[in-house]
Amino acid sequence: MRNLKRVLLVIFVLLLVLAILAFVLENQQSVSLLFLGWAGPQLPVSLIMLIALLIGMLIGPVLGWFLGRASRASRKRLV
C-alpha cells in the first residue's frame, strides 16, 4: 500500500512537470505589457504568467493575514 502511494505520487508529479513543460514550450512568444503608461520589457508569455502567479501567491496570504488581524481586533472590542 505504501509503495502504491509512492508510485501514484511520482506519476502525478511527472504529469504535472510535463504539463508545465508543455505550457512553457507552447508560450514562447515575446510580449511587452503596457500598464499605466509604463512599458515592460519583452518577455515570453509563460514567464509573465509565472510572475503573475507568484505575485498572487504572495499577495493572497498577506491580504488574508491583514483581514484576519482586523477582524480579531474588532471582535476583541466587542467583548
C-alpha positions in Angstrom: 0.0 0.0 0.0 2.8 2.4 0.9 4.6 1.6 -2.4 1.4 2.2 -4.4 1.1 5.7 -2.8 4.7 6.5 -3.8 4.2 5.3 -7.3 1.0 7.3 -7.7 2.7 10.4 -6.3 5.6 10.0 -8.7 3.3 9.6 -11.6 1.3 12.7 -10.5 4.5 14.8 -10.2 5.7 13.6 -13.6 2.4 14.5 -15.2 2.5 17.9 -13.5 6.0 18.6 -14.7 5.1 17.5 -18.3 2.1 19.8 -18.3 4.2 22.8 -17.1 6.9 22.0 -19.7 4.2 21.8 -22.4 2.8 25.2 -21.3 6.2 26.8 -21.3 7.2 25.4 -24.7 3.8 26.5 -26.3 4.0 30.0 -24.9 7.4 31.3 -26.1 6.1 34.4 -27.9 7.6 37.6 -26.5 5.2 40.3 -25.4 5.6 43.6 -23.8 3.0 44.7 -21.3 1.8 48.3 -21.0 0.4 49.3 -17.6 -0.4 53.0 -16.6 2.0 54.3 -19.3 4.8 52.0 -18.2 6.0 49.6 -20.9 7.7 46.5 -19.5 10.5 44.6 -21.2 9.7 41.9 -23.8 9.4 38.6 -22.0 7.9 35.3 -23.0 4.2 34.8 -22.1 4.9 31.9 -19.9 7.4 33.9 -17.8 4.8 36.7 -17.4 2.2 34.2 -16.3 4.6 32.7 -13.8 5.5 36.1 -12.4 1.7 36.9 -12.1 1.1 33.6 -10.3 3.9 34.2 -7.8 2.8 37.7 -7.1 -0.7 36.4 -6.5 0.6 33.7 -4.2 2.3 36.3 -2.1 -0.5 38.9 -2.1 -3.2 36.4 -1.2 -1.9 35.2 2.2 -0.7 38.7 3.2 -4.1 40.1 2.5 -5.7 37.3 4.4 -3.4 37.9 7.3 -4.3 41.6 7.4 -8.0 40.9 7.2 -7.8 38.3 9.9 -6.0 40.6 12.2 -8.6 43.3 11.6 -11.5 41.0 12.3 -9.8 39.7 15.5 -9.2 43.3 16.7 -12.9 44.2 16.1 -14.1 41.1 17.9 -11.9 42.0 20.9 -13.5 45.5 21.0 -17.0 43.9 21.1 -16.3 41.7 24.0 
